[in-house]
Structure formats: C-alpha cells, structure tokens
Amino acid sequence: MGKNLEGFSRLDEQEKFLEDFGKLVKEEDVDLVIIAGDIYDNGNPPARAEKLFYSTLKEISEGGKRAVLVIAGNHDNPERLSAASPLAYEQGVIILGTLKSIAETGSYGGFNIVDAGEGYLELEIKGENAVILTVPYPSEKRLNEVFSEEYEEQLRQISYSERMGELFERLGQKYREDTINIAVSHLFVVGGESSDSERAIELGGSFAVDAQMLPEKAQYIALGHLHRPQRLTKENRQIYYAGSPLQYSRSELNYSKCCYLVNISPRASAVVNEIYFKNYKPIELWKCDSIEATIERCRENSEKNIWVYIEIKTDRHIDQSEIKEMKELRADIIEIRPILTGAKEEEIEFKGISERGIGELFSEFYLSKRKTEPTEELMSLFLKIALEEGDDENNEAKEA
C-alpha cells in the first residue's frame, strides 16, 4: 500500500484491488486470511493507505467471523504496524510485528487462539486446530534476539540460513499429528525469482535461506517478499510466494498476479488453487520506429487506461515540444527513451565550466546520457536542490 510507479501514485488501483479482494474472501467463505508482510511500501505510509488497509481488515474479518493473520515485512515498521493490535483483536485480526511478538489467547467470535508464544500460535476454527509458525521479517538483529546467550558464540560460526533452520526446527516442535500445520514468514528463499520492484534483503546472498531450512512438517508455507507469485518446487513441498497484487515495475509485464486458496486438513496434502487478480491499469512497453510514429500511437491510444514506457528509434534527439505533444495526447507516460540509430553519440566538452551555469551543464549531461532534454519539471527540481545545497555549503564555509 502506498507504493508508486516512478513517482506516480497507485492508490486508486490499490483501493480497487482491496474492494475486490474483500468480495473474494466472502464469496469463497474463507476461514483464515494470511498476509505475509510488506503491507506498506515504507515505514511511514500515506494516511490514505493506512485507512484503506485497516478498513479492509475490518470488512473481511466481519467482526471476528473469520481469522486474519498479518505479519510485518522488510518494508514495514513493525512497531507502527502492531500499534493497532488492541483494536485489531476486537475485529479478529492478529498483527505480529517481530519474531518476539506473541498473539493474545482468547475467543474472537468465529475462532479461538488456544495457545501462543514467540514465533507460533494455535487457532481453533470450526472444530479443527491449526498450528501456525509466525516469523515476520527476520533481520539479523531480530534473529539473534530470539536465541539465548548460550548460543552467542555458536551464532558467530553459522550462517543466517542455518540460524533460520535452527529456529524453524525449534518452532516446528509445536506441530502435532492432529493439527493443520502451517508456516508464514517474510524472507528470501534461494531459487525464488525476483523482479525490479523489490527492496533487496538478501545482500548478495548472505541473508538468503535454503528451502531445506524451512519446516519439513509444514503442510503449507506462505511466504512474503518476492513480487512474482510462484511455487518453490523443492522436493514437491507446498512452498508459495503469493506475490504483490499489482505490477510494480516493467519487469513484471509478462506474468499475472494472484492469491492462493488453500484447502487443508490434518495429515493430508494441501490443495492449492490460484485465483488471479484483475489488472486495473496495465503497464505497457511501446517500441516505436520513429518520433512521428510515437506521436501517432499516443493519439490512437489517448483514452486507454494504462501506464506506458516508450522506446523510440531515432537518428536525432527528441526536443521538448515533441515530448510535450506526446504527454498531452497520452497521459501517464512513465518514461520516453530514445534509441539513437545511425548517429554517433555526442560528447560534452567540459571547457569553461566556471563560465557556464549549472543548469546548462546539467542539461547537456542529461542529454548525453538519456538522448533527450530534461523536462521543465526536472530542471526546476534539480536547480532547487542544487541551489539549496550550494547555500548550505556557503553557510558552512562562512561559519568555518
């Protein structure tokens, strides 16, 4: 919630998704909804995003008729997310921010929390019991906090993945033969396919977790972080990333978004069905053979509700009047990228820099790199930042 596309707000699309998701939950008469982290794009989300999210939780829980379990992801501020817990429990919503978060036992209308501790809870729903391992985004610091001091020296010798394996093995002892056994976490598992829109947490692989470290006795493992919906097919286990509900980068053009409807009972394999989401405003990549062809395509598709990236083959630079015409004809153009053909790339000669304005230098540099002139808005923003920093430096020099 609140994530944009190159500075363009997606909240209208996110609101439509939440409306449809609420209807889907009720139509399928779901007993438990699991949201595996990254509720927001960052730790300080827009007020509208928070309002939409909490109103949706209230709607789908129907006052505790169904359980809703939410864990924090690497984008979320766990304390801020968990701040609503006292009110959320009244609606049958369980929000867990960190590895050390403990759900409150008790009766919540349509279900009971019969047991809970750090990293797990047991639900009783319609006469069946489910043990769920709950592991919100385990940063290295938070992961170390769950181990006692006697493990301190040992922890220095084993990898992050092995520590996660040790944690899941310990928590997995809560599973029983007579319970539905599930795990939910927010992490990067080796073999998962990423996109350009995620905020990396694996740091070159050091925080990547091997699939074999995930709890073996779990009948279904719900993962958050990767934006591409996917199943990790390690040894035919039921390990799934639900993905993001919307396309958040051009790298996500070629696959659909979905959630998973899971039917599960004790001692049986989970039956998993994909339910695909609507694409409320698709991202398109236009590859055009000329500036004139691009303008014409903008004219022909002026009413289409899409986000657009444009690549234009051209033997010259695109001037501002042409860019302005494209954007007047076709709203929501994210990027216009010229691909120069039959022309040598021009180089900037940085001679007499002291005699030229910073705006002129930036304009030439931008032109050499992007093959198009910067927009008036971009120039204005650059100059504002540059001049503010210049003032700060001058002030510091005077103070010195």
Summary of the structure (lengths in Angstrom):
residues: 400
radius of gyration: 25.6
end to end distance: 45.2
largest distance: 81.0
contacts: 1192
relative contact order: 0.08
helix: 35%
strand: 24%
